[in-house]
Amino acid sequence: MQKELDICILADLHLGTMGSNPIELLKYLKSIKPGLLIISGVFINPDQFEKKYFSRKTLMIIHQIMQMALAGTKVVLVTGAGNEGLKRFTGVNIGNVHLRKEMLLKLRGKEYLVCTYPIEKKSSGRGNISIWKKISGLFPRQKSGLKVNKNSVSKQLIKYAYSKGVSALISSDLDSVGLTKTTQNNKTLELLNPGSWDQSLTALEFSGGQWEHYTYNELDYGLLNPKLTVKEEKQKEKEEVFIIRKPIGG
């Protein structure tokens, strides 16, 4: 039975990488039925476009998200403002899927700002970047040529949220994972950090009028069959992939 949620927020999926924990993510997505699904940060890792293939597991996750959108879930990809290539796609709506560089969520008299740290990426000189690469999310910071201090990033995000006059800030770039608060000039700002899925297997869930910080637990999905576990490990070396031989419609 699916868990009904008003809102689910996931961050930094990094689909296509080993750290994306695709099996766990697929189990989690199949176990929930949210009215609104927000995915912030890196959605599909840009490196995957250079390799010209997607693993079957990655496609299954994308398919699941699309199925959720078709079933009525509003899906919002909050990709950030750091990449110049994203600006032309800001505001794009494809059915129940929406692309935003940041999002203002109004909930029970409060305004929640959902955003990621806007890091500018130096131009690589390559003009022919695919549309999918542009809309997949921010480029990984470790490859941007810029060193980022987490504490400094968090402070800048908080300062930005205060300037917007919102009640709460939702971002995986904040210092502390989970639900916290900060106060400046006698004004309290709620801080909600879902955590990066690729690092912590966590999410934010809103239902029954309150937020919860969810951490993936295999026991939530039934006991594992040892025989199936062994088979799955053996199949990892020969994972089925989907190869992109030429652009669609080319």
SVG drawing of the C-alpha trace seen along z (x, -y; Angstrom):
<svg xmlns="http://www.w3.org/2000/svg" viewBox="-4 -43 43 61">
<polyline fill="none" stroke="black" stroke-width="0.4" points="0.0,0.0 1.4,-3.4 2.0,-6.1 -0.1,-9.2 1.8,-12.4 0.9,-16.0 4.5,-16.9 7.8,-14.9 11.1,-16.7 14.2,-14.9 17.6,-16.5 20.7,-15.7 19.6,-12.4 22.7,-12.2 21.0,-9.7 23.4,-7.5 26.1,-7.4 26.8,-4.5 26.0,-6.8 22.5,-7.5 21.3,-4.3 18.8,-3.5 17.3,-0.4 16.6,-2.1 15.3,-5.2 12.9,-3.2 11.6,-1.3 10.9,-4.6 9.2,-6.3 7.0,-3.3 6.0,-3.3 4.7,-6.9 1.8,-8.8 2.5,-12.5 0.4,-15.3 3.6,-17.3 7.1,-15.9 9.9,-18.4 13.4,-17.3 16.1,-19.9 19.8,-20.0 21.4,-17.5 18.7,-15.3 20.7,-13.4 24.5,-13.6 26.0,-15.4 28.7,-12.8 26.1,-10.3 25.6,-12.3 29.3,-12.1 29.1,-8.3 26.1,-8.2 24.1,-5.6 21.8,-5.3 21.6,-2.2 18.4,-0.3 18.0,-1.3 18.3,-5.0 15.6,-4.6 13.3,-2.8 13.5,-5.7 12.8,-8.3 9.9,-6.1 8.5,-5.9 8.6,-9.7 6.8,-10.1 4.2,-7.5 3.7,-9.5 3.2,-12.7 0.7,-11.0 -1.2,-9.7 -1.7,-13.2 1.4,-14.1 2.8,-17.5 6.5,-17.2 8.8,-20.2 12.5,-20.1 14.3,-22.9 17.6,-23.0 19.1,-26.3 20.4,-29.5 24.1,-28.8 24.1,-27.5 23.5,-30.1 22.1,-27.4 19.2,-26.9 17.8,-30.4 16.1,-29.7 14.2,-26.8 13.1,-28.4 9.3,-28.3 9.0,-25.3 5.9,-23.2 5.5,-19.7 2.2,-18.3 2.5,-17.8 6.3,-18.3 7.7,-21.8 11.2,-23.3 12.2,-26.1 15.4,-27.7 13.8,-28.2 10.3,-27.8 8.1,-29.6 5.8,-27.1 2.8,-28.6 1.6,-26.3 -0.7,-27.0 0.0,-30.7 3.8,-30.3 6.0,-30.8 8.8,-28.3 11.6,-29.1 13.1,-26.1 16.4,-26.7 20.0,-25.6 23.2,-27.5 23.7,-29.5 27.2,-28.6 28.4,-30.0 30.1,-27.5 33.0,-28.6 32.4,-28.3 33.9,-25.2 33.8,-26.6 31.5,-23.8 28.3,-25.2 26.6,-22.0 25.4,-20.8 22.2,-18.7 19.0,-20.1 18.8,-17.2 22.2,-18.1 21.0,-21.7 17.8,-20.8 19.2,-17.9 20.4,-20.1 23.4,-22.0 26.8,-20.7 28.6,-18.9 30.5,-21.4 33.6,-19.2 34.0,-19.6 33.2,-23.3 36.7,-24.4 35.4,-26.3 36.0,-25.4 32.9,-25.8 32.8,-26.3 29.6,-24.6 29.3,-27.0 29.7,-30.1 27.1,-28.7 24.6,-28.1 25.0,-31.7 24.5,-33.1 21.4,-31.0 20.0,-32.2 20.8,-35.8 19.0,-35.4 16.0,-33.8 15.7,-36.7 15.9,-39.2 12.9,-37.4 10.9,-37.8 9.9,-34.1 9.1,-32.0 11.2,-29.1 14.1,-27.9 14.3,-24.5 17.7,-23.5 20.2,-20.6 23.0,-23.2 22.3,-24.1 24.7,-23.1 22.4,-20.9 20.3,-18.1 16.8,-17.9 14.6,-20.6 16.2,-23.5 15.7,-27.2 17.8,-30.4 17.0,-33.9 18.3,-37.2 17.0,-40.7 14.2,-39.0 12.9,-37.2 12.9,-33.4 13.6,-31.5 12.8,-27.8 15.5,-25.7 14.6,-22.4 17.3,-20.3 16.2,-17.0 19.8,-15.9 21.4,-14.7 19.9,-11.4 23.2,-10.1 24.9,-10.6 22.2,-10.0 19.2,-8.3 16.9,-10.9 13.9,-13.1 11.4,-15.5 7.8,-14.5 4.8,-16.7 1.5,-15.2 -1.1,-15.7 0.0,-19.3 3.6,-18.6 7.1,-18.0 9.0,-14.8 12.6,-14.0 12.6,-10.5 15.6,-8.2 15.5,-5.1 15.3,-1.8 15.3,1.5 13.0,3.0 10.2,0.6 10.0,2.6 9.9,6.1 12.5,8.7 15.1,9.5 15.2,12.9 18.9,14.0 18.7,15.9 17.4,12.9 20.2,10.7 22.9,13.1 21.4,13.1 21.2,9.3 24.9,9.0 25.8,11.4 23.9,9.4 25.5,6.1 28.5,6.7 26.3,7.2 23.7,4.5 21.5,3.9 21.9,0.4 20.0,-1.8 22.4,-3.1 21.8,-6.4 23.2,-5.9 21.8,-9.1 19.6,-12.0 15.9,-11.2 14.4,-12.4 17.8,-12.7"/>
</svg>
